[in-house]
Amino acid sequence: MRLLIQRVKEAQVKVDNKVISQIGNGLLVFMGVGQEDDESYLSKYVSKLLKMRIFADENGKTNLSVKDVNGEIMLVSQFTLYADCKKGNRPSFIASGDPDKAKVLYENMGKLIEAELGSVKMGEFGADMKISLINDGPFTIYLDESIVK
């Protein structure tokens, strides 16, 4: 599993020119699922995500979590996080997980975040989404399997 986490002032997802999801201050989280991923990874990723101290405290130090600042989370599926660009100029996505399995893991991660945070906003799995955001910082973190092993 791979997460690309962006601290944002706001973000929104459109499908067919309609806003389906939006957040204010918080985290925009792109989630990619690999072939080897399963449910056992989800709680570790959610715990790490919710505890990461990447928001500024009263002294301007990155010392607060998304929970500490009452921030929101938007979770968006993105199989392209598993792009392999080693050969040629066209990325291969062979390492991406099966779409049916990936959808279940994506939905279950959303449920875990919602249970811990009280709410979560979601993209639409498999849709052609248009995502806009105001990146705060910019501040972008990449998490992969190395954090859960």
Secondary structure, 3 states (H helix, E strand, C coil): CEEEEEEEEEEEEEECCEEEEEECCEEEEEEECECCCCHHHHHHHHHHHHHCCCEECCCCCEEECCCCCCCEEEEEECHHHHCECCCCCCCECCCECCHHHHHHHHHHHHHHHHHHHCCCEECCCCCCEEEEEEEEEEEEEEECHHHCC
